[in-house]
Amino acid sequence: MKKTIASFLVCLMLSSTVLAGKTDSLLHILDKAIAARPQYNKIRETKIDSLKRLSASSTDGAEKYRLYFQIFREYRSYNMDSAMKVAREKKIIAGQSGNQQNIYESEMNISEILGIMGMYKESIDILDKIDKQKLDKAQKTFYFHLHHSLYIRLSEIAVSANEKEYYATLLSHYKDSLLLFNEPGTSGAYFAEAGKLAEQERYDEALKILHESLVKFGDSPSLVGMFAYELSEVYRKKGDEENEKKYLIISSISDIKRAAKTYVALRKLAILLYQDGDVDRAYQYIKCAMEDATFCKARFRTLQISETLPIIVAAYDKKMNQEKENLFKYLILISLLSVVLIVSILFIYRQMNKLSAARQALNKMYEDVKGMNSNLNDLNKKLSESNHIKEEYIGFIFNLCSSYIDKMEAYRKNINRKLKSGQIEEASKITNSTSLVFDELKEFFRNFDAIFLNIYPNFVEEFNELLQEGEKITPKAGDLLSPELRVFALVRLGITESSKIANFLHYSPQTVYNYNLKVKSKLAISKEEFSEAIQQIGK
């Protein structure tokens, strides 16, 4: 049952592909079928083994003969030696039962195998010994079919025109006999009718019958293969190579999938593909045909294939050699390109190293420039601060000088008045008094403190943060800065020499030294950190 369903599906697939008319698709199906040959062989051998087990256990002569006939049919297109052996055993079984019709049938089976193996004389001798008048109608049909098949093969190997004409006459005669004895509506009748029409060159009518037969008997893989092959033959006679090729492919697929080994379609297809320039497929197909013909001991097919095989193999070898030459050329070209590539990689590697070195140098230069910019920014800040201080103190000096000039002018006028009015003693007292200098100095300190704190408003707080807890310096009431703070205010302004600080503040150098010593004894940080911290106040 499974075999029947599988065969039906195969035929259905083939029919749909035919309708699509895609030769390339059919070739792909055939390629896959050839690759799967071992699986199809296994299916047939499994079936043969099953039939052999049944026949070995059978004790009924008629049943045993029937099973041997089925085994023969499985071997007939698969292995000629085994088929011949089974046919002879079948004849023995028929002789034991005394059934003359079965004996005739067995002898015709032997003749059939001899014909397939190319032993035509032996095959004809057996048929000639059979009294065809004693055959029933079905056996007569088979009898004429065997003659027809033999003369087809003899016609194919005939050399002279006379021989070909002689066999053509016999073939026509046996076609008439087949038409007469085949039951109408059977596959044999369709074959005979289509063959006769093709012989009469009525190709369209023959094609119509064969196409109808392909649909009608589409559930039989063996008949699909046979009708497809006949269609290819009619299309060949019409000169339609494309359809010839298509139906040869279908016939070949059917033969391969049912593990038939005596086929002819694949050989003819290989020749057509070779003529079309598809040497690869032609070689694979002719090689497959030769392997199968050798396997099944079909000497006639082997001889046919051996006539074509050397031509296709030579073309295939030539193509392979050409491809090897091309491959060698490509190998040389690839080698040259590889050398160029390696040289290019080395060159690029060197350039990359140079570029990396240049990038590192550039990064170093960038870092140097960055450092220089940072130093320049610091310098700019200091210059900006210095400019700010200069602006403040220039304005302060101008105001101070202007005020001092005004005071000197008032002092001069006061002395001058005293002298003009004869108040010499009063004028002498004024010039001998020190209070004027003290007052002016006090006013000078007040102005300095004010200007400095205007520039550094948080100086006192930030300075005290550098001292220990409890040692903070607080100016007296009414003063902005204490003498100690005033000393370090000048240090913040960049005046670090004690002598200059002493002259500026009208202190003695010792006083400045004592203030320094006093403050540094109260530090919460080291002396080195203190010098740097003073310069950071107000930033």
PEZISUL-V448746 format. One record per helix or strand of 2 or more residues. SS is the DSSP state (~ for helix, > for strand). FROM is the first residue (numbers start at 1). TO is the last residue. If there is no record, write none. Layout:
# PEZISUL-V448746
SS;FROM;TO
SS;FROM;TO
This chain:
# PEZISUL-V448746
~;2;20
~;23;35
~;37;57
~;61;76
~;80;97
~;100;116
~;120;129
~;132;134
~;137;157
~;161;181
~;187;199
~;203;216
~;221;238
~;241;257
~;265;275
~;279;296
~;299;420
~;424;432
~;435;455
~;459;464
~;483;492
~;498;505
~;509;520
~;527;536
